[in-house]
Amino acid sequence: MKPIFIQAVEVADGQAIWPEGTPLSPFYWMDGCWRRQGIQLEAYPQSKYPDGIQLLNNMADKLKSVLQAGTTAVFSASSRGDESYLFNQIKEQNPDARSSPFSTHGVYASSMASFLNIPASISASQTCSSSGMAIINAIAWLRAGLIDQAVVAAIELPEHPSTIALLKKSGILNTDPDSGPWPLRTSNSGIGTVVASAAIAMVLTTKQPEKGMKISGFGWAMERASSPAGIHPLGLAFQESMNQACQPFGTPDLILAHLPGTRNGNLAEQSAIDSVFKSQRPNTIGTKWFSGHALGASTAVSMVWAWKMLVDQCRPMPNPESILPTLPQSVLVNSQGFGGQATSILLEKI
């Protein structure tokens, strides 16, 4: 089968995803739960677009110099769409005529396609595994020969009060004021997650770039658990997705785990990793202790971390949640969303 490569990963301006040096904690306490400092959207004070689309426009400008001649499609990922824009328009007695198209999931894909003058766009919304599924969809199109390259864009802006209220009601947010200033833990005793915004785009291609990452395996599975979050205590979906991803390759050097910070989610994934790798269990770290939980953009956030380690040869700051004895040559990225959709993507340094 055709090898697939990631030749570029871009983040929107005004967000911190990789922990450079020893930064101050990006988390703060407000209205009964921990929050993550969001993207600094005031950088676009006169934007004619909703926030998410403006961030896509910003990233599109960076990608134009990366894209090569050939057939291209855009694949977007978001679990909730642009909620702030939608709710603001609902309040208006005379809402903007663009309210309906601007509040759909598909508008992210079509907007990025418009900014890049690309004729095809596809959207994925699988809650917290959305960007993982968008990447896998792009791989399928590339291997089928339908396109020469793919743009995968992940956007999540979950700070709207409706999202916070729903997640507090479900009991998955960290509501312990004494757990800061780094309130997410990847240990088994996770006490809740902290939602975060993210906007990331990447370019996938069948041509090996001079600089980038190779996708050496991927897998996906749907959990059959009956819990509201779709999590089985043994992480059965993760077991299947990781086995699929690692079958052609073997054991990776490092797992960038989903580890949402909730006790059940952490335990299930740890159990799945133990079951799949047994005595050869790789070093496992999370990203959310620094980046927060970007819901549908979670896989994309982990892709940024993988790029920093595999391509830029950088280690994250030595937080107890991210200690690395050596830099990896291969990384397995996990994600799982509400409803039980799990994805695993194995990356290699080239």
Backbone hydrogen bonds in HBPLUS format (Angstrom, degrees):
<---DONOR---> <-ACCEPTOR-->    atom                        ^
c    i                          cat <-CA-CA->   ^        H-A-AA   ^      H-
h    n   atom  resd res      DA  || num        DHA   H-A  angle D-A-AA Bond
n    s   type  num  typ     dist DA aas  dist angle  dist       angle   num
A0215-ILE N   A0004-ILE O   2.86 MM 211  5.53 173.9  1.86 154.6 156.7     1
A0005-PHE N   A0205-THR O   2.83 MM 200  5.34 164.8  1.86 162.4 167.2     2
A0205-THR N   A0005-PHE O   2.87 MM 200  5.34 153.0  1.95 148.3 155.9     3
A0006-ILE N   A0213-MET O   2.73 MM 207  5.14 162.9  1.75 154.6 160.5     4
A0213-MET N   A0006-ILE O   2.99 MM 207  5.14 156.7  2.04 142.0 149.5     5
A0007-GLN N   A0203-VAL O   2.94 MM 196  5.75 148.3  2.04 155.7 165.3     6
A0203-VAL N   A0008-ALA O   3.01 MM 195  5.29 152.4  2.09 140.1 144.5     7
A0010-GLU N   A0201-ALA O   2.70 MM 191  5.19 174.9  1.70 167.9 169.7     8
A0201-ALA N   A0010-GLU O   2.83 MM 191  5.19 162.8  1.86 150.9 156.2     9
A0012-ALA N   A0199-ALA O   3.00 MM 187  5.57 162.8  2.03 156.1 154.9    10
A0040-GLN N   A0014-GLY O   2.90 MM  26  4.83 158.8  1.95 129.8 136.1    11
A0020-GLU N   A0018-TRP O   3.01 MM   2  5.98 116.7  2.42 115.4  99.2    12
A0037-GLN N   A0026-PRO O   2.92 MM  11  5.61 161.2  1.96 159.4 165.5    13
A0028-TYR N   A0035-ARG O   2.94 MM   7  5.29 152.8  2.01 137.1 144.1    14
A0035-ARG N   A0028-TYR O   2.68 MM   7  5.29 158.5  1.72 163.4 171.3    15
A0030-MET N   A0033-CYS O   3.07 MM   3  5.78 173.6  2.08 160.4 161.6    16
A0033-CYS N   A0030-MET O   3.26 MM   3  5.78 154.6  2.32 116.4 123.1    17
A0034-TRP N   A0174-ASN O   3.13 MM 140  6.00 156.6  2.19 168.6 174.7    18
A0041-LEU N   A0039-ILE O   2.89 MM   2  5.69 121.3  2.24 114.2  97.4    19
A0043-ALA N   A0040-GLN O   3.35 MM   3  6.31 163.2  2.38 119.7 122.4    20
A0044-TYR N   A0041-LEU O   2.99 MM   3  5.86 170.4  2.00 125.8 128.1    21
A0047-SER N   A0044-TYR O   3.29 MM   3  5.48 158.0  2.34 120.9 118.2    22
A0054-GLN N   A0050-PRO O   3.01 MM   4  6.25 157.7  2.06 159.4 166.7    23
A0055-LEU N   A0051-ASP O   3.01 MM   4  6.32 154.1  2.08 154.0 160.8    24
A0056-LEU N   A0052-GLY O   3.13 MM   4  6.44 147.9  2.23 140.8 149.4    25
A0057-ASN N   A0053-ILE O   2.94 MM   4  6.24 154.0  2.01 147.6 154.7    26
A0058-ASN N   A0054-GLN O   2.97 MM   4  6.28 154.0  2.04 147.6 154.4    27
A0059-MET N   A0055-LEU O   3.04 MM   4  6.35 155.3  2.10 145.4 151.4    28
A0060-ALA N   A0056-LEU O   2.78 MM   4  5.97 152.7  1.85 152.7 161.1    29
A0061-ASP N   A0057-ASN O   3.29 MM   4  6.54 152.0  2.37 145.9 150.5    30
A0062-LYS N   A0059-MET O   2.99 MM   3  5.18 125.3  2.30 100.2 114.3    31
A0063-LEU N   A0059-MET O   3.04 MM   4  6.36 144.4  2.17 147.7 158.4    32
A0063-LEU N   A0060-ALA O   3.09 MM   3  5.02 120.8  2.46  93.3 108.4    33
A0064-LYS N   A0060-ALA O   3.13 MM   4  6.24 137.7  2.31 152.1 160.4    34
A0066-VAL N   A0063-LEU O   2.81 MM   3  5.11 147.9  1.91 111.4 122.2    35
A0067-LEU N   A0063-LEU O   3.14 MM   4  6.36 154.0  2.21 167.8 175.0    36
A0148-ASP N   A0071-THR O   2.74 MM  77  5.18 159.9  1.78 136.4 143.3    37
A0149-GLN N   A0071-THR O   3.19 MM  78  6.59 148.4  2.30 158.3 162.5    38
A0151-VAL N   A0073-ALA O   2.97 MM  78  6.33 163.2  2.00 155.0 160.1    39
A0074-VAL N   A0120-ALA O   2.97 MM  46  6.30 161.7  2.01 139.5 143.8    40
A0122-ILE N   A0074-VAL O   2.78 MM  48  6.19 151.6  1.86 155.5 165.2    41
A0075-PHE N   A0151-VAL O   2.71 MM  76  6.08 161.8  1.74 165.4 169.7    42
A0153-ALA N   A0075-PHE O   2.83 MM  78  6.27 152.5  1.91 148.8 158.1    43
A0076-SER N   A0122-ILE O   2.88 MM  46  6.40 154.1  1.94 151.6 160.0    44
A0124-ALA N   A0076-SER O   2.80 MM  48  6.06 142.1  1.95 145.0 156.8    45
A0077-ALA N   A0153-ALA O   2.80 MM  76  6.23 136.5  1.98 155.2 161.5    46
A0155-ILE N   A0077-ALA O   2.98 MM  78  6.33 161.3  2.01 174.0 178.6    47
A0078-SER N   A0124-ALA O   3.35 MM  46  6.83 153.2  2.43 163.0 170.7    48
A0083-GLU N   A0081-GLY O   3.12 MM   2  5.80 125.2  2.43 107.2  92.0    49
A0086-LEU N   A0082-ASP O   3.17 MM   4  6.46 165.9  2.19 151.7 155.9    50
A0087-PHE N   A0083-GLU O   2.87 MM   4  6.08 173.1  1.87 167.2 166.5    51
A0088-ASN N   A0084-SER O   2.99 MM   4  6.06 155.3  2.05 145.6 152.9    52
A0089-GLN N   A0085-TYR O   3.01 MM   4  6.20 152.4  2.09 149.4 156.5    53
A0090-ILE N   A0086-LEU O   3.01 MM   4  6.30 147.8  2.11 147.1 156.5    54
A0091-LYS N   A0087-PHE O   3.24 MM   4  6.46 146.0  2.36 141.5 148.6    55
A0092-GLU N   A0089-GLN O   3.09 MM   3  5.22 138.8  2.27  99.7 111.1    56
A0099-SER N   A0096-ASP O   2.96 MM   3  5.34 161.5  1.99 120.2 121.9    57
A0102-PHE N   A0098-ARG O   2.87 MM   4  5.79 159.7  1.92 160.6 167.5    58
A0103-SER N   A0100-SER O   3.26 MM   3  5.46 153.7  2.33 105.7 113.3    59
A0108-TYR N   A0105-HIS O   3.33 MM   3  6.26 157.5  2.38 123.4 126.7    60
A0110-SER N   A0106-GLY O   3.06 MM   4  6.33 173.6  2.06 161.2 162.6    61
A0111-SER N   A0107-VAL O   2.83 MM   4  5.67 151.3  1.91 138.3 146.4    62
A0112-MET N   A0108-TYR O   3.10 MM   4  6.18 166.3  2.12 143.9 147.6    63
A0113-ALA N   A0109-ALA O   2.97 MM   4  6.15 157.8  2.02 148.0 154.9    64
A0114-SER N   A0110-SER O   2.92 MM   4  6.09 149.1  2.01 139.5 147.8    65
A0115-PHE N   A0111-SER O   2.88 MM   4  6.19 161.6  1.91 155.4 159.8    66
A0116-LEU N   A0112-MET O   3.02 MM   4  6.19 146.5  2.13 145.4 153.9    67
A0117-ASN N   A0113-ALA O   2.81 MM   4  5.70 105.9  2.37 135.4 152.8    68
A0118-ILE N   A0113-ALA O   2.78 MM   5  4.69 168.3  1.79 140.7 144.8    69
A0117-ASN N   A0114-SER O   3.18 MM   3  4.91 154.2  2.25  96.7 104.5    70
A0129-SER N   A0126-GLN O   3.12 MM   3  5.46 157.5  2.17 138.6 134.5    71
A0130-SER N   A0127-THR O   3.17 MM   3  5.54 153.0  2.25 123.7 122.6    72
A0133-MET N   A0129-SER O   3.02 MM   4  6.30 159.0  2.06 157.4 162.6    73
A0134-ALA N   A0130-SER O   2.90 MM   4  6.17 148.6  2.00 147.0 156.9    74
A0131-SER N   A0296-GLY O   2.98 MM 165  5.88 139.7  2.15 149.8 159.2    75
A0135-ILE N   A0131-SER O   3.05 MM   4  6.16 155.4  2.11 141.2 146.2    76
A0136-ILE N   A0132-GLY O   3.08 MM   4  6.36 157.9  2.13 144.5 150.6    77
A0137-ASN N   A0133-MET O   2.86 MM   4  6.05 155.2  1.92 147.4 154.1    78
A0138-ALA N   A0134-ALA O   3.00 MM   4  6.23 155.5  2.06 143.5 150.1    79
A0139-ILE N   A0135-ILE O   2.92 MM   4  6.25 152.8  1.99 148.3 155.9    80
A0140-ALA N   A0136-ILE O   3.05 MM   4  6.33 156.1  2.11 147.2 152.7    81
A0141-TRP N   A0137-ASN O   3.09 MM   4  6.45 158.6  2.14 151.9 156.8    82
A0142-LEU N   A0138-ALA O   2.96 MM   4  6.18 159.9  2.00 151.5 157.3    83
A0143-ARG N   A0139-ILE O   2.87 MM   4  6.06 166.1  1.89 156.6 160.1    84
A0144-ALA N   A0140-ALA O   2.96 MM   4  6.04 138.9  2.13 139.6 150.7    85
A0146-LEU N   A0141-TRP O   3.15 MM   5  5.49 145.3  2.27 165.6 164.1    86
A0145-GLY N   A0142-LEU O   3.09 MM   3  5.28 154.5  2.16 103.3 111.3    87
A0150-ALA N   A0204-LEU O   2.82 MM  54  5.01 156.8  1.87 141.5 146.5    88
A0204-LEU N   A0150-ALA O   2.80 MM  54  5.01 162.7  1.82 148.9 154.9    89
A0152-VAL N   A0202-MET O   2.91 MM  50  5.31 162.8  1.94 151.6 157.3    90
A0202-MET N   A0152-VAL O   2.87 MM  50  5.31 147.8  1.97 143.1 153.8    91
A0154-ALA N   A0200-ILE O   2.76 MM  46  5.30 169.0  1.78 165.8 169.7    92
A0200-ILE N   A0154-ALA O   2.97 MM  46  5.30 159.5  2.01 150.8 157.5    93
A0156-GLU N   A0198-ALA O   2.90 MM  42  5.35 155.2  1.96 163.9 163.0    94
A0198-ALA N   A0156-GLU O   2.90 MM  42  5.35 152.1  1.98 147.3 153.3    95
A0163-THR N   A0160-HIS O   3.00 MM   3  5.57 124.5  2.32 116.3 128.6    96
A0164-ILE N   A0160-HIS O   3.19 MM   4  6.52 166.4  2.21 156.8 160.6    97
A0165-ALA N   A0161-PRO O   2.87 MM   4  5.94 161.1  1.90 147.4 152.7    98
A0166-LEU N   A0162-SER O   3.02 MM   4  6.18 159.5  2.07 144.3 149.6    99
A0167-LEU N   A0163-THR O   2.95 MM   4  6.14 165.1  1.97 157.0 160.7   100
A0168-LYS N   A0164-ILE O   2.89 MM   4  6.03 150.7  1.98 147.6 156.0   101
A0169-LYS N   A0165-ALA O   2.96 MM   4  6.12 154.6  2.02 143.4 150.6   102
A0170-SER N   A0166-LEU O   3.01 MM   4  6.29 143.8  2.15 140.4 150.1   103
A0172-ILE N   A0167-LEU O   3.38 MM   5  6.04 151.5  2.47 166.2 165.8   104
A0171-GLY N   A0168-LYS O   3.08 MM   3  5.14 147.5  2.19  99.3 109.4   105
A0193-THR N   A0172-ILE O   2.73 MM  21  6.10 163.3  1.76 153.9 155.1   106
A0174-ASN N   A0193-THR O   2.92 MM  19  5.27 148.5  2.02 150.2 143.0   107
A0179-SER N   A0176-ASP O   3.20 MM   3  5.67 166.6  2.22 123.1 122.8   108
A0192-GLY N   A0261-GLY O   2.83 MM  69  5.11 165.0  1.86 138.7 133.5   109
A0293-HIS N   A0194-VAL O   2.73 MM  99  5.75 173.3  1.73 160.8 161.5   110
A0196-ALA N   A0293-HIS O   2.83 MM  97  5.24 142.9  1.97 128.5 123.5   111
A0214-LYS N   A0348-GLU O   2.94 MM 134  5.05 164.5  1.96 145.2 149.4   112
A0348-GLU N   A0214-LYS O   2.81 MM 134  5.05 149.0  1.91 143.8 153.3   113
A0216-SER N   A0346-LEU O   2.81 MM 130  5.47 140.9  1.96 142.3 152.8   114
A0346-LEU N   A0217-GLY O   2.76 MM 129  4.90 173.3  1.76 142.4 144.6   115
A0219-GLY N   A0344-SER O   2.82 MM 125  5.17 144.2  1.94 153.4 157.2   116
A0344-SER N   A0219-GLY O   2.91 MM 125  5.17 152.2  1.99 148.4 147.1   117
A0221-ALA N   A0342-ALA O   3.06 MM 121  5.33 151.1  2.15 140.6 144.8   118
A0342-ALA N   A0221-ALA O   2.80 MM 121  5.33 175.3  1.81 171.4 172.7   119
A0223-GLU N   A0340-GLY O   2.91 MM 117  4.46 153.5  1.98 110.8 119.6   120
A0230-GLY N   A0227-SER O   2.93 MM   3  5.03 147.7  2.04 105.7 116.2   121
A0339-GLY N   A0229-ALA O   3.16 MM 110  5.61 145.4  2.29 101.7 112.0   122
A0235-GLY N   A0232-HIS O   2.83 MM   3  5.11 164.1  1.85 118.1 123.2   123
A0239-GLN N   A0235-GLY O   2.91 MM   4  6.22 153.6  1.98 153.3 161.9   124
A0240-GLU N   A0236-LEU O   3.09 MM   4  6.39 158.5  2.13 147.9 152.2   125
A0241-SER N   A0237-ALA O   2.89 MM   4  6.18 169.2  1.90 156.8 159.7   126
A0242-MET N   A0238-PHE O   2.89 MM   4  5.87 166.7  1.90 152.6 156.3   127
A0243-ASN N   A0239-GLN O   3.02 MM   4  6.10 155.2  2.09 142.1 149.3   128
A0244-GLN N   A0240-GLU O   3.01 MM   4  6.23 160.7  2.05 151.2 156.1   129
A0245-ALA N   A0241-SER O   3.03 MM   4  6.22 162.5  2.06 146.3 151.0   130
A0246-CYS N   A0242-MET O   2.94 MM   4  6.01 156.5  2.00 150.1 155.7   131
A0247-GLN N   A0243-ASN O   2.99 MM   4  5.76 130.6  2.24 142.5 152.2   132
A0249-PHE N   A0246-CYS O   3.00 MM   3  5.13 143.0  2.15 106.8 118.3   133
A0250-GLY N   A0246-CYS O   2.69 MM   4  5.07 149.7  1.78 141.4 152.2   134
A0254-LEU N   A0330-SER O   3.25 MM  76  6.50 136.2  2.45 140.3 152.5   135
A0332-LEU N   A0254-LEU O   2.87 MM  78  6.32 157.1  1.92 153.1 160.5   136
A0255-ILE N   A0283-ASN O   2.93 MM  28  6.36 152.3  2.01 155.0 163.3   137
A0285-ILE N   A0255-ILE O   3.04 MM  30  6.40 162.0  2.07 172.1 176.9   138
A0256-LEU N   A0332-LEU O   2.76 MM  76  5.96 157.1  1.81 152.4 160.5   139
A0334-ASN N   A0256-LEU O   3.09 MM  78  6.36 168.1  2.11 159.1 158.3   140
A0257-ALA N   A0285-ILE O   2.92 MM  28  6.10 150.6  2.01 162.0 164.4   141
A0266-ASN N   A0262-THR O   2.86 MM   4  5.94 167.0  1.88 157.9 161.8   142
A0267-LEU N   A0263-ARG O   2.95 MM   4  6.04 169.8  1.96 153.4 156.7   143
A0268-ALA N   A0264-ASN O   2.99 MM   4  6.03 162.3  2.02 146.7 151.7   144
A0269-GLU N   A0265-GLY O   3.22 MM   4  6.34 167.0  2.23 147.8 150.8   145
A0270-GLN N   A0266-ASN O   2.99 MM   4  6.15 164.1  2.02 152.8 157.9   146
A0271-SER N   A0267-LEU O   2.90 MM   4  6.03 156.1  1.96 148.0 154.6   147
A0272-ALA N   A0268-ALA O   2.98 MM   4  6.23 153.2  2.06 144.1 151.5   148
A0273-ILE N   A0269-GLU O   2.92 MM   4  6.20 159.3  1.97 153.8 158.6   149
A0274-ASP N   A0270-GLN O   3.01 MM   4  6.23 161.3  2.05 148.6 153.5   150
A0275-SER N   A0271-SER O   2.96 MM   4  6.18 154.3  2.03 146.3 153.5   151
A0276-VAL N   A0272-ALA O   2.97 MM   4  6.18 156.0  2.02 151.5 157.1   152
A0277-PHE N   A0273-ILE O   3.01 MM   4  6.02 172.8  2.01 155.5 157.8   153
A0278-LYS N   A0274-ASP O   2.86 MM   4  4.99 142.4  2.00 128.8 138.4   154
A0280-GLN N   A0277-PHE O   2.85 MM   3  5.22 149.1  1.94 147.6 141.9   155
A0281-ARG N   A0278-LYS O   3.31 MM   3  5.61 138.6  2.49 121.4 119.1   156
A0290-PHE N   A0287-THR O   3.13 MM   3  6.03 158.9  2.18 122.4 127.4   157
A0291-SER N   A0287-THR O   2.99 MM   4  6.00 174.8  1.99 152.0 150.7   158
A0292-GLY N   A0288-LYS O   3.01 MM   4  4.26 147.0  2.13 108.5 114.5   159
A0297-ALA N   A0294-ALA O   2.89 MM   3  5.20 164.3  1.91 139.3 135.4   160
A0298-SER N   A0295-LEU O   2.98 MM   3  5.42 159.4  2.02 127.1 127.0   161
A0301-VAL N   A0297-ALA O   2.98 MM   4  6.29 151.5  2.06 154.5 162.9   162
A0302-SER N   A0298-SER O   3.07 MM   4  6.44 159.5  2.12 152.0 157.0   163
A0303-MET N   A0299-THR O   2.89 MM   4  6.22 139.5  2.05 143.7 156.2   164
A0304-VAL N   A0300-ALA O   3.12 MM   4  6.50 143.5  2.25 144.0 152.4   165
A0304-VAL N   A0301-VAL O   3.08 MM   3  5.22 124.5  2.40  98.0 111.7   166
A0305-TRP N   A0301-VAL O   3.20 MM   4  6.65 156.0  2.26 146.8 152.8   167
A0306-ALA N   A0302-SER O   2.84 MM   4  6.12 159.1  1.88 149.8 155.8   168
A0307-TRP N   A0303-MET O   2.89 MM   4  6.06 158.4  1.94 146.0 151.6   169
A0308-LYS N   A0304-VAL O   2.96 MM   4  6.24 159.7  2.01 150.5 155.9   170
A0309-MET N   A0305-TRP O   3.09 MM   4  6.36 151.0  2.17 148.6 155.9   171
A0310-LEU N   A0306-ALA O   2.74 MM   4  5.83 175.1  1.74 163.2 164.5   172
A0311-VAL N   A0307-TRP O   2.85 MM   4  5.16 148.4  1.95 131.8 142.4   173
A0312-ASP N   A0307-TRP O   3.13 MM   5  6.60 158.6  2.18 152.4 158.8   174
A0314-CYS N   A0308-LYS O   2.83 MM   6  5.52 162.9  1.86 143.0 147.1   175
A0319-ASN N   A0317-MET O   2.65 MM   2  5.69 141.7  1.80 110.7  98.3   176
A0322-SER N   A0319-ASN O   2.80 MM   3  5.31 170.8  1.81 127.0 130.2   177
A0349-LYS N   A0329-GLN O   2.98 MM  20  5.43 157.4  2.03 157.6 154.0   178
A0331-VAL N   A0347-LEU O   2.86 MM  16  5.18 155.4  1.92 142.6 150.7   179
A0347-LEU N   A0331-VAL O   2.76 MM  16  5.18 171.4  1.76 158.1 161.0   180
A0333-VAL N   A0345-ILE O   2.80 MM  12  5.15 171.4  1.81 147.6 149.7   181
A0345-ILE N   A0333-VAL O   2.93 MM  12  5.15 152.8  2.00 140.0 148.9   182
A0335-SER N   A0343-THR O   3.00 MM   8  5.37 142.1  2.15 155.0 153.6   183
A0343-THR N   A0335-SER O   2.85 MM   8  5.37 157.7  1.90 155.1 158.1   184
A0337-GLY N   A0341-GLN O   2.99 MM   4  5.47 153.6  2.06 144.1 151.0   185
A0340-GLY N   A0337-GLY O   2.86 MM   3  5.58 155.3  1.92 141.4 144.9   186
